[in-house]
Amino acid sequence: MQCDVSIRYNQLAGALSVPDGGFSIIPSTGANVTRGYAVSVHPECERVLPGIVQASDLARYADEHAATLALPGRVFGGWRDPESGAAFLDVSVVVPELGDALTLAHAHGQLAVFDFLALTSVPVTSVPAAA
């Protein structure tokens, strides 16, 4: 089983090797998230890694944040910023509705949410003003 985990971390590291590459997985199964909107709700868990990301970096992050990743509905995400070249790791939740995702992101000081169906980021600036 450890071999399977190592292979998966190698695949995820590979996804972070290209500009704008990334992943979002369900920690308990390693399955890719394919629907909904990801919102980073644990900014204290965000890590920025310059340069090449190794499978061991991902394993270390998952170990360090195991308690947070074990919370209901949490996903493990990573993204390579094409401008800076840095990789970002975080713990997110995935919600089904865009409006709810944008509101949640705004409350947690995030700049954007990720739309899995469109495979694009949606800026939080599109959140309607509270009434």
C-alpha positions in Angstrom: 0.0 0.0 0.0 2.9 2.4 0.7 4.0 1.9 -2.9 0.6 3.1 -4.1 0.9 6.3 -2.0 4.4 6.9 -3.3 3.2 6.5 -6.9 0.3 8.9 -6.3 2.5 11.6 -4.7 4.8 11.2 -7.8 1.8 11.8 -10.1 0.8 14.8 -8.1 4.3 16.3 -8.1 4.3 15.8 -11.9 1.1 17.8 -12.1 2.9 20.7 -10.4 5.8 20.6 -12.8 4.0 22.6 -15.5 2.9 26.3 -15.4 -0.8 26.5 -14.1 -0.7 22.7 -13.3 -2.3 21.4 -10.2 -4.4 18.9 -8.5 -7.2 18.6 -5.9 -7.7 15.2 -4.3 -9.8 13.6 -1.6 -7.3 12.8 1.1 -8.9 9.5 2.2 -9.0 8.0 -1.2 -6.6 9.9 -3.4 -9.3 10.4 -6.0 -9.4 13.6 -8.1 -12.1 16.1 -7.4 -14.1 16.7 -10.6 -17.1 18.8 -9.7 -18.0 21.9 -7.7 -15.9 24.9 -6.6 -12.8 24.6 -4.4 -12.3 27.2 -1.7 -9.2 27.5 0.5 -10.7 27.8 4.0 -7.5 27.1 6.0 -5.1 29.9 5.0 -2.9 28.8 7.9 -2.2 25.6 6.0 -1.1 27.3 2.8 2.5 26.6 1.8 4.5 28.1 -1.0 7.2 26.0 -2.5 9.7 27.6 -5.0 11.1 25.5 -7.7 10.5 21.8 -8.3 8.1 19.9 -6.0 9.1 16.4 -5.0 6.7 13.6 -3.9 8.4 13.8 -0.5 7.3 17.5 -0.2 3.7 16.5 -0.7 4.0 13.6 1.7 5.5 15.9 4.3 2.7 18.5 3.8 0.0 15.8 4.1 1.6 14.5 7.3 1.9 18.0 8.8 -1.7 18.8 8.0 -3.2 15.4 8.6 -5.7 16.6 11.2 -7.0 19.3 9.0 -7.1 17.1 6.0 -9.1 14.6 8.0 -11.9 17.1 8.7 -15.2 16.4 6.8 -15.2 17.6 3.3 -11.6 18.7 3.1 -9.5 18.3 0.0 -5.7 18.5 -0.6 -4.8 20.9 -3.4 -1.8 22.2 -5.2 -1.2 24.7 -8.0 1.8 26.0 -9.9 1.6 29.8 -10.4 2.6 30.4 -14.1 3.9 33.9 -13.3 6.1 33.3 -10.3 6.8 29.6 -10.8 6.0 28.9 -7.2 3.8 26.0 -6.2 1.0 26.5 -3.6 -0.3 23.7 -1.4 -3.5 24.1 0.6 -6.5 22.6 2.3 -9.8 23.4 0.6 -13.5 22.5 0.7 -15.5 21.9 -2.4 -19.0 23.4 -2.5 -21.6 22.7 -5.3 -22.8 26.3 -5.8 -20.7 29.2 -7.2 -22.4 31.9 -5.1 -21.8 29.9 -1.9 -18.1 29.3 -2.9 -17.5 33.0 -3.6 -19.1 34.1 -0.3 -17.0 31.5 1.6 -13.9 32.6 -0.2 -14.6 36.3 0.5 -15.0 35.4 4.2 -11.6 33.6 4.3 -9.8 36.4 2.4 -9.2 34.4 -0.8 -8.8 35.9 -4.2 -10.5 33.2 -6.2 -12.2 29.8 -6.2 -11.6 27.0 -8.7 -14.4 25.7 -10.9 -13.7 22.1 -11.7 -16.1 21.8 -14.6 -14.8 24.9 -16.4 -11.2 24.2 -15.2 -10.7 27.8 -14.4 -10.4 30.2 -11.5 -13.3 32.6 -10.7 -12.2 35.8 -9.0 -13.8 36.6 -5.7 -14.4 40.2 -6.9 -17.5 38.8 -8.6 -19.2 38.4 -5.1 -22.3 40.6 -5.0 -22.3 43.2 -2.2 -24.1 42.1 1.0 -27.6 43.5 1.4 
